Amino acid sequence: LLLMARHQGFAWPVFRRVAGWALVAYAVIAAMIEFSFIHNNVSGTPLLILTLSLVMFALDVPLSIGFTVARFATPSGD
């Protein structure tokens, strides 16, 4: 994020739009997977590790999608 923030020609509006919607989609997916873990009585340390892995999954993929799309977009967002 810091490297992209310093880049002058980065299409931030496109990044926010794409990454935002992807974040919503991946948050729903992660919530359904978390529900299945809780429903199947996973608890303790395994649940903590799986939950943290789901958080990384739900954040990393949308950010990667947003950066990839915004990298090739025009800076004005059109």
Beta strands, then each sheet from edge to edge (+ up, - down):
end
